[in-house]
Amino acid sequence: MHQDLILHFLKSTSQNQDIYPLLIENLDKLDNSFAVGLREVANRQFAREPANAINIARVIVKFSNLIQKFEQGNPAINLEVAIAGYESALTVINRDNFPQGWASILQALVTAYHQRQDILSQTIEELEKNTTQNQFKINDLTQQFEQEKKQSYDLKTQLKKVIDLQKEPTQKIDFQPIFSAIRETQSASQSFNTVILYDIENLTQGSSNPKFNFSFKDIIQDIKRYNLVNKIAGQYAYADWSDNRLRRIKPSIQKFGIEPMQIFGFNHHKNAADIQLVIDAIELIHSKPTLEVFAIVSGDGGFSCLAKKLHEHGKIVIGCAYDNHTNKLLPALCDYFVRLPDPIQPNGGKLNNSTSKVETQQFINHQHQEVLNYLRNNEPYQSSLRKDGMAFPAVHNIFLEKISGFDYKELGFSKFKLFLNSIIKDTEFQIAKSGSNLQLS
């Protein structure tokens, strides 16, 4: 949706134009999805023009510097856009080949994160003030409820006296349906007493575990086994959902009604998703006082403080994490703890759902054949294949362009040549050698 606007911004930046008037005209489009769009445009441009990737990255860095200093609009969103630009540029401007440029970008990125941390600290202070105000409101509501409860009791007593004074049975009024309706209304409001908060980075074990073999269904069922859990009022999953690795679990969170909470984090600092999870949990204590049970799906020891805070407010805490990937202190601070089977490592074990694995592999193979068909039927690739062949880097770029998140190493191949050998079997394609270079023909 933002692609054309982003390209317009980058073009204006590369021509040394003043982009601030352009930013002011498009304030309504500078939202969270703009940062995601900048990452996608950067990755796509790097893949399409590898020879010009460094120059493109420098333009993106310059644009990030400008929007980081932009004083209008939402400061938090401006910083997210700048961070997205810096992180994208660092994928091509590395420390080994461009040490000075790399250090300069990294320093700008650190500054942006400090600025965002300051905004986050201000937000926490405001939440604490609001928490105090909300507590006063809750106390007032509690007193009002007690008064209404007393009035209801007095009314029942008076009704009983009236009924006892009635001499004719036919004149007796049946108030039972009214009382039943009142009880049903009260029980319905109290039944949704549980919230589940997922730390997706911990649950997926980051980039070290490419096989997500856990089951949201099993996690929810394990939590529901405790009698104190009535109905689930909400489920929230915190992660950087722009990460291509997480696309595999998006259908599951939609199926089970889990709300994805988009967080942009930086791996070398405190996980921003963890911070947001804690803030939301504290806010839920006061905004939804009927919540009695907080289930935290994470083995991160940083949530020990959150468990203590929840206990201070009289809440029950259920922890849930992998057996051998859990901080030792966390289970001791939880009222109950669900231990999940440890994740399967890349070099061992089998996935539980073999049918799903087969279907996924068939879909991946179909994507690869679609790329071969594209090369086979479209110019200039068709002519190149018939004459001298296509160089491996050019073929690799086509796969990156046509398949989102393509990585032959994730498929188990150490070299691109081995991957091509696998998918061109039983086709007219061949791998040939021209001098020291490999080509597809």
KENU-56788 format. One record per residue (C-alpha): x, y, z; residue in one letter; residue number from 0. Coordinates in nm, 2 decimals, always signed. Example, Ala and Ser with C-alpha at 12.3 -4.5 7.8 and 13.67 -1.06 7.14 Angstrom:
       X       Y       Z  r    k
   +1.23   -0.45   +0.78  a    0
   +1.37   -0.11   +0.71  s    1
% end
This chain:
       X       Y       Z  r    k
   +0.00   +0.00   +0.00  m    0
   +0.29   +0.24   +0.08  h    1
   +0.53   +0.11   -0.19  q    2
   +0.49   +0.40   -0.44  d    3
   +0.51   +0.66   -0.16  l    4
   +0.82   +0.51   -0.01  i    5
   +0.99   +0.50   -0.35  l    6
   +0.89   +0.86   -0.40  h    7
   +1.05   +0.96   -0.06  f    8
   +1.37   +0.77   -0.15  l    9
   +1.40   +0.92   -0.49  k   10
   +1.35   +1.28   -0.35  s   11
   +1.61   +1.20   -0.08  t   12
   +1.86   +1.08   -0.34  s   13
   +1.81   +1.40   -0.54  q   14
   +1.89   +1.61   -0.22  n   15
   +1.54   +1.76   -0.22  q   16
   +1.37   +1.89   +0.10  d   17
   +1.14   +1.60   +0.20  i   18
   +0.99   +1.76   +0.51  y   19
   +0.71   +1.93   +0.31  p   20
   +0.64   +1.59   +0.14  l   21
   +0.63   +1.42   +0.49  l   22
   +0.39   +1.69   +0.62  i   23
   +0.15   +1.63   +0.32  e   24
   +0.15   +1.25   +0.40  n   25
   +0.13   +1.25   +0.78  l   26
   -0.18   +1.03   +0.77  d   27
   +0.02   +0.76   +0.59  k   28
   +0.30   +0.75   +0.84  l   29
   +0.18   +0.46   +1.05  d   30
   +0.31   +0.12   +1.18  n   31
   +0.27   -0.05   +0.85  s   32
   +0.49   +0.22   +0.68  f   33
   +0.79   +0.08   +0.87  a   34
   +0.71   -0.27   +0.75  v   35
   +0.67   -0.14   +0.40  g   36
   +1.01   +0.02   +0.41  l   37
   +1.17   -0.31   +0.51  r   38
   +1.00   -0.49   +0.22  e   39
   +1.09   -0.22   -0.04  v   40
   +1.46   -0.23   +0.08  a   41
   +1.48   -0.61   +0.06  n   42
   +1.32   -0.61   -0.28  r   43
   +1.55   -0.33   -0.42  q   44
   +1.86   -0.51   -0.28  f   45
   +1.75   -0.83   -0.45  a   46
   +1.67   -0.66   -0.79  r   47
   +1.98   -0.45   -0.81  e   48
   +2.26   -0.62   -0.61  p   49
   +2.53   -0.42   -0.79  a   50
   +2.36   -0.10   -0.67  n   51
   +2.26   -0.23   -0.32  a   52
   +2.52   -0.02   -0.14  i   53
   +2.41   +0.31   -0.30  n   54
   +2.04   +0.22   -0.23  i   55
   +2.13   +0.15   +0.14  a   56
   +2.30   +0.48   +0.17  r   57
   +1.99   +0.66   +0.04  v   58
   +1.78   +0.47   +0.29  i   59
   +2.02   +0.57   +0.58  v   60
   +1.99   +0.94   +0.47  k   61
   +1.61   +0.91   +0.47  f   62
   +1.62   +0.74   +0.81  s   63
   +1.83   +1.03   +0.95  n   64
   +1.58   +1.29   +0.82  l   65
   +1.27   +1.11   +0.95  i   66
   +1.44   +1.05   +1.29  q   67
   +1.47   +1.43   +1.33  k   68
   +1.12   +1.50   +1.19  f   69
   +0.93   +1.69   +1.46  e   70
   +0.58   +1.65   +1.33  q   71
   +0.35   +1.34   +1.34  g   72
   +0.39   +1.06   +1.59  n   73
   +0.74   +1.05   +1.73  p   74
   +0.72   +0.68   +1.81  a   75
   +0.62   +0.59   +1.46  i   76
   +0.89   +0.82   +1.31  n   77
   +1.15   +0.63   +1.52  l   78
   +1.01   +0.29   +1.41  e   79
   +1.05   +0.40   +1.04  v   80
   +1.41   +0.52   +1.11  a   81
   +1.50   +0.19   +1.29  i   82
   +1.35   -0.01   +1.00  a   83
   +1.57   +0.19   +0.75  g   84
   +1.89   +0.15   +0.96  y   85
   +1.84   -0.23   +1.02  e   86
   +1.77   -0.28   +0.64  s   87
   +2.08   -0.09   +0.54  a   88
   +2.30   -0.30   +0.78  l   89
   +2.21   -0.61   +0.59  t   90
   +2.43   -0.49   +0.30  v   91
   +2.67   -0.25   +0.46  i   92
   +2.86   -0.49   +0.68  n   93
   +3.15   -0.44   +0.92  r   94
   +3.41   -0.62   +0.72  d   95
   +3.37   -0.43   +0.39  n   96
   +3.25   -0.09   +0.52  f   97
   +3.37   -0.05   +0.88  p   98
   +3.32   +0.33   +0.90  q   99
   +2.98   +0.33   +0.73  g  100
   +2.87   +0.03   +0.94  w  101
   +2.98   +0.21   +1.27  a  102
   +2.80   +0.53   +1.17  s  103
   +2.48   +0.35   +1.10  i  104
   +2.50   +0.14   +1.41  l  105
   +2.55   +0.46   +1.62  q  106
   +2.24   +0.62   +1.46  a  107
   +2.05   +0.30   +1.53  l  108
   +2.15   +0.29   +1.90  v  109
   +2.05   +0.66   +1.93  t  110
   +1.71   +0.58   +1.78  a  111
   +1.66   +0.30   +2.03  y  112
   +1.75   +0.52   +2.32  h  113
   +1.50   +0.78   +2.20  q  114
   +1.23   +0.51   +2.17  r  115
   +1.32   +0.39   +2.52  q  116
   +1.27   +0.74   +2.65  d  117
   +0.92   +0.75   +2.49  i  118
   +0.85   +0.41   +2.64  l  119
   +0.96   +0.53   +2.99  s  120
   +0.72   +0.83   +2.96  q  121
   +0.44   +0.59   +2.86  t  122
   +0.51   +0.37   +3.17  i  123
   +0.50   +0.68   +3.39  e  124
   +0.17   +0.79   +3.24  e  125
   +0.03   +0.43   +3.29  l  126
   +0.13   +0.44   +3.66  e  127
   -0.05   +0.77   +3.71  k  128
   -0.36   +0.63   +3.53  n  129
   -0.33   +0.32   +3.74  t  130
   -0.36   +0.52   +4.06  t  131
   -0.66   +0.71   +3.92  q  132
   -0.82   +0.38   +3.80  n  133
   -0.77   +0.23   +4.15  q  134
   -0.98   +0.51   +4.30  f  135
   -1.25   +0.45   +4.04  k  136
   -1.24   +0.08   +4.12  i  137
   -1.28   +0.15   +4.49  n  138
   -1.58   +0.38   +4.42  d  139
   -1.74   +0.11   +4.20  l  140
   -1.68   -0.15   +4.48  t  141
   -1.85   +0.07   +4.74  q  142
   -2.14   +0.12   +4.49  q  143
   -2.17   -0.25   +4.43  f  144
   -2.18   -0.32   +4.81  e  145
   -2.46   -0.06   +4.85  q  146
   -2.66   -0.21   +4.56  e  147
   -2.60   -0.56   +4.70  k  148
   -2.74   -0.45   +5.04  k  149
   -3.04   -0.29   +4.86  q  150
   -3.10   -0.61   +4.67  s  151
   -3.09   -0.81   +5.00  y  152
   -3.34   -0.57   +5.16  d  153
   -3.57   -0.59   +4.86  l  154
   -3.57   -0.97   +4.88  k  155
   -3.66   -0.96   +5.25  t  156
   -3.95   -0.72   +5.18  q  157
   -4.07   -0.94   +4.90  l  158
   -4.06   -1.24   +5.12  k  159
   -4.28   -1.06   +5.38  k  160
   -4.53   -0.96   +5.11  v  161
   -4.55   -1.31   +4.98  i  162
   -4.60   -1.45   +5.33  d  163
   -4.89   -1.21   +5.39  l  164
   -5.08   -1.32   +5.09  q  165
   -5.37   -1.54   +5.19  k  166
   -5.48   -1.66   +4.85  e  167
   -5.23   -1.89   +4.67  p  168
   -5.35   -1.76   +4.33  t  169
   -5.23   -1.41   +4.43  q  170
   -4.87   -1.53   +4.49  k  171
   -4.62   -1.36   +4.26  i  172
   -4.33   -1.57   +4.13  d  173
   -4.01   -1.37   +4.15  f  174
   -3.79   -1.67   +4.08  q  175
   -3.74   -1.59   +3.70  p  176
   -3.62   -1.24   +3.80  i  177
   -3.37   -1.38   +4.05  f  178
   -3.25   -1.64   +3.81  s  179
   -3.19   -1.38   +3.54  a  180
   -2.99   -1.17   +3.79  i  181
   -2.77   -1.47   +3.88  r  182
   -2.71   -1.56   +3.52  e  183
   -2.60   -1.21   +3.44  t  184
   -2.36   -1.20   +3.73  q  185
   -2.21   -1.54   +3.65  s  186
   -2.17   -1.45   +3.28  a  187
   -1.96   -1.14   +3.37  s  188
   -1.74   -1.34   +3.60  q  189
   -1.68   -1.64   +3.38  s  190
   -1.43   -1.47   +3.14  f  191
   -1.16   -1.47   +3.40  n  192
   -0.84   -1.56   +3.21  t  193
   -0.59   -1.40   +2.97  v  194
   -0.31   -1.57   +2.79  i  195
   +0.01   -1.37   +2.70  l  196
   +0.25   -1.54   +2.45  y  197
   +0.62   -1.44   +2.42  d  198
   +0.66   -1.57   +2.06  i  199
   +1.04   -1.51   +2.05  e  200
   +1.08   -1.74   +2.35  n  201
   +0.82   -1.99   +2.22  l  202
   +0.99   -2.03   +1.88  t  203
   +1.34   -2.02   +2.03  q  204
   +1.44   -1.75   +1.79  g  205
   +1.63   -1.83   +1.47  s  206
   +1.79   -2.14   +1.64  s  207
   +1.47   -2.35   +1.59  n  208
   +1.34   -2.33   +1.23  p  209
   +1.09   -2.61   +1.31  k  210
   +0.79   -2.47   +1.50  f  211
   +0.65   -2.80   +1.63  n  212
   +0.46   -2.66   +1.92  f  213
   +0.08   -2.66   +1.92  s  214
   -0.13   -2.36   +2.03  f  215
   -0.42   -2.60   +2.07  k  216
   -0.23   -2.81   +2.32  d  217
   -0.11   -2.51   +2.51  i  218
   -0.46   -2.37   +2.55  i  219
   -0.60   -2.71   +2.65  q  220
   -0.32   -2.75   +2.92  d  221
   -0.40   -2.41   +3.07  i  222
   -0.78   -2.49   +3.07  k  223
   -0.72   -2.81   +3.27  r  224
   -0.69   -2.61   +3.58  y  225
   -1.03   -2.57   +3.75  n  226
   -0.97   -2.20   +3.83  l  227
   -0.97   -2.12   +3.46  v  228
   -1.33   -2.05   +3.34  n  229
   -1.34   -1.88   +3.00  k  230
   -1.05   -1.71   +2.82  i  231
   -1.12   -1.34   +2.79  a  232
   -0.83   -1.27   +2.55  g  233
   -0.51   -1.40   +2.40  q  234
   -0.22   -1.18   +2.28  y  235
   +0.09   -1.29   +2.10  a  236
   +0.39   -1.05   +2.11  y  237
   +0.64   -1.06   +1.82  a  238
   +0.79   -0.88   +1.52  d  239
   +0.53   -1.03   +1.28  w  240
   +0.72   -0.88   +0.98  s  241
   +0.97   -1.17   +1.03  d  242
   +0.92   -1.41   +0.74  n  243
   +0.99   -1.71   +0.98  r  244
   +0.67   -1.64   +1.16  l  245
   +0.45   -1.67   +0.85  r  246
   +0.42   -2.05   +0.93  r  247
   +0.23   -1.99   +1.25  i  248
   +0.00   -1.70   +1.14  k  249
   -0.28   -1.94   +1.03  p  250
   -0.28   -2.10   +1.38  s  251
   -0.31   -1.77   +1.57  i  252
   -0.60   -1.67   +1.35  q  253
   -0.77   -2.02   +1.40  k  254
   -0.75   -1.99   +1.78  f  255
   -0.85   -1.62   +1.81  g  256
   -0.51   -1.50   +1.92  i  257
   -0.44   -1.13   +1.86  e  258
   -0.10   -1.06   +1.71  p  259
   +0.07   -0.77   +1.88  m  260
   +0.32   -0.61   +1.63  q  261
   +0.65   -0.52   +1.80  i  262
   +0.97   -0.40   +1.63  f  263
   +1.27   -0.52   +1.83  g  264
   +1.65   -0.53   +1.80  f  265
   +1.81   -0.85   +1.91  n  266
   +2.11   -0.69   +2.08  h  267
   +1.90   -0.51   +2.33  h  268
   +1.62   -0.60   +2.57  k  269
   +1.34   -0.76   +2.37  n  270
   +1.09   -0.49   +2.30  a  271
   +0.81   -0.76   +2.29  a  272
   +0.89   -0.85   +2.65  d  273
   +0.86   -0.49   +2.76  i  274
   +0.53   -0.44   +2.59  q  275
   +0.39   -0.77   +2.73  l  276
   +0.47   -0.65   +3.08  v  277
   +0.31   -0.30   +3.02  i  278
   -0.01   -0.46   +2.88  d  279
   -0.03   -0.71   +3.17  a  280
   -0.01   -0.43   +3.43  i  281
   -0.27   -0.22   +3.23  e  282
   -0.51   -0.53   +3.22  l  283
   -0.50   -0.55   +3.60  i  284
   -0.68   -0.22   +3.62  h  285
   -0.88   -0.20   +3.30  s  286
   -1.03   -0.55   +3.34  k  287
   -1.06   -0.62   +3.71  p  288
   -1.27   -0.94   +3.64  t  289
   -0.95   -1.11   +3.51  l  290
   -0.83   -1.34   +3.78  e  291
   -0.58   -1.57   +3.60  v  292
   -0.28   -1.45   +3.39  f  293
   -0.11   -1.72   +3.18  a  294
   +0.24   -1.63   +3.06  i  295
   +0.37   -1.85   +2.78  v  296
   +0.75   -1.80   +2.82  s  297
   +1.05   -1.94   +3.00  g  298
   +1.22   -1.60   +3.03  d  299
   +1.33   -1.52   +3.38  g  300
   +1.26   -1.15   +3.32  g  301
   +0.89   -1.22   +3.38  f  302
   +0.96   -1.32   +3.74  s  303
   +0.91   -0.95   +3.84  c  304
   +0.57   -0.95   +3.65  l  305
   +0.46   -1.27   +3.84  a  306
   +0.54   -1.09   +4.17  k  307
   +0.35   -0.78   +4.06  k  308
   +0.04   -0.99   +3.96  l  309
   +0.05   -1.16   +4.30  h  310
   +0.05   -0.82   +4.47  e  311
   -0.28   -0.75   +4.30  h  312
   -0.43   -1.09   +4.40  g  313
   -0.40   -1.25   +4.06  k  314
   -0.32   -1.62   +3.99  i  315
   -0.02   -1.68   +3.76  v  316
   +0.02   -1.98   +3.53  i  317
   +0.35   -2.02   +3.36  g  318
   +0.40   -2.22   +3.05  c  319
   +0.74   -2.30   +2.88  a  320
   +0.98   -2.57   +2.75  y  321
   +1.10   -2.80   +3.01  d  322
   +1.48   -2.75   +2.95  n  323
   +1.45   -2.39   +2.83  h  324
   +1.30   -2.23   +3.14  t  325
   +1.46   -1.99   +3.40  n  326
   +1.49   -2.18   +3.73  k  327
   +1.33   -1.89   +3.93  l  328
   +1.02   -1.85   +3.71  l  329
   +0.83   -2.18   +3.80  p  330
   +0.88   -2.11   +4.17  a  331
   +0.71   -1.77   +4.14  l  332
   +0.41   -1.91   +3.94  c  333
   +0.11   -2.07   +4.11  d  334
   +0.10   -2.34   +3.84  y  335
   +0.34   -2.43   +3.56  f  336
   +0.28   -2.61   +3.24  v  337
   +0.60   -2.78   +3.10  r  338
   +0.60   -2.82   +2.72  l  339
   +0.80   -3.08   +2.53  p  340
   +1.14   -2.94   +2.43  d  341
   +1.16   -2.81   +2.07  p  342
   +1.31   -3.03   +1.80  i  343
   +1.66   -2.93   +1.70  q  344
   +1.74   -2.90   +1.33  p  345
   +1.96   -3.22   +1.33  n  346
   +1.73   -3.46   +1.51  g  347
   +1.38   -3.58   +1.58  g  348
   +1.07   -3.58   +1.37  k  349
   +0.78   -3.34   +1.35  l  350
   +0.46   -3.47   +1.52  n  351
   +0.23   -3.39   +1.23  n  352
   +0.37   -3.58   +0.94  s  353
   +0.08   -3.50   +0.71  t  354
   +0.13   -3.13   +0.76  s  355
   +0.50   -3.17   +0.68  k  356
   +0.43   -3.35   +0.36  v  357
   +0.18   -3.09   +0.25  e  358
   +0.42   -2.81   +0.32  t  359
   +0.70   -2.98   +0.13  q  360
   +0.47   -3.03   -0.17  q  361
   +0.38   -2.66   -0.17  f  362
   +0.75   -2.56   -0.15  i  363
   +0.84   -2.79   -0.44  n  364
   +0.55   -2.64   -0.64  h  365
   +0.69   -2.29   -0.58  q  366
   +1.04   -2.40   -0.71  h  367
   +0.89   -2.55   -1.03  q  368
   +0.69   -2.23   -1.09  e  369
   +1.02   -2.03   -1.09  v  370
   +1.16   -2.28   -1.34  l  371
   +0.85   -2.23   -1.56  n  372
   +0.90   -1.85   -1.54  y  373
   +1.26   -1.88   -1.66  l  374
   +1.15   -2.13   -1.93  r  375
   +0.87   -1.91   -2.08  n  376
   +0.99   -1.55   -2.03  n  377
   +1.24   -1.33   -2.20  e  378
   +1.53   -1.25   -2.17  p  379
   +1.58   -1.56   -1.96  y  380
   +1.44   -1.80   -2.23  q  381
   +1.71   -1.68   -2.48  s  382
   +1.99   -1.68   -2.23  s  383
   +1.91   -2.04   -2.13  l  384
   +1.92   -2.15   -2.49  r  385
   +2.24   -1.97   -2.58  k  386
   +2.51   -1.95   -2.31  d  387
   +2.31   -2.02   -2.00  g  388
   +2.23   -1.80   -1.69  m  389
   +2.49   -1.73   -1.42  a  390
   +2.41   -1.87   -1.08  f  391
   +2.38   -1.52   -0.91  p  392
   +2.12   -1.42   -1.17  a  393
   +1.92   -1.74   -1.11  v  394
   +1.95   -1.69   -0.73  h  395
   +1.81   -1.34   -0.76  n  396
   +1.50   -1.46   -0.96  i  397
   +1.43   -1.71   -0.68  f  398
   +1.46   -1.43   -0.42  l  399
   +1.23   -1.21   -0.62  e  400
   +0.96   -1.48   -0.69  k  401
   +0.95   -1.66   -0.35  i  402
   +0.92   -1.45   -0.03  s  403
   +1.18   -1.53   +0.23  g  404
   +1.36   -1.78   +0.00  f  405
   +1.66   -1.94   +0.16  d  406
   +1.80   -2.27   +0.02  y  407
   +2.00   -2.33   +0.34  k  408
   +1.67   -2.35   +0.54  e  409
   +1.58   -2.63   +0.30  l  410
   +1.89   -2.83   +0.40  g  411
   +2.13   -2.74   +0.12  f  412
   +2.47   -2.60   +0.20  s  413
   +2.52   -2.47   -0.16  k  414
   +2.29   -2.32   -0.42  f  415
   +2.43   -2.57   -0.67  k  416
   +2.31   -2.86   -0.47  l  417
   +1.96   -2.70   -0.44  f  418
   +1.94   -2.66   -0.82  l  419
   +2.06   -3.01   -0.88  n  420
   +1.77   -3.13   -0.66  s  421
   +1.49   -2.94   -0.84  i  422
   +1.60   -2.98   -1.20  i  423
   +1.59   -3.36   -1.19  k  424
   +1.37   -3.50   -1.47  d  425
   +1.36   -3.16   -1.65  t  426
   +1.55   -3.03   -1.96  e  427
   +1.76   -2.80   -1.74  f  428
   +2.13   -2.87   -1.69  q  429
   +2.41   -2.72   -1.49  i  430
   +2.71   -2.63   -1.70  a  431
   +3.05   -2.48   -1.63  k  432
   +3.19   -2.18   -1.82  s  433
   +3.54   -2.12   -1.71  g  434
   +3.53   -2.10   -1.34  s  435
   +3.16   -2.00   -1.33  n  436
   +2.86   -2.23   -1.30  l  437
   +2.56   -2.16   -1.52  q  438
   +2.20   -2.30   -1.56  l  439
   +2.12   -2.39   -1.92  s  440
% end
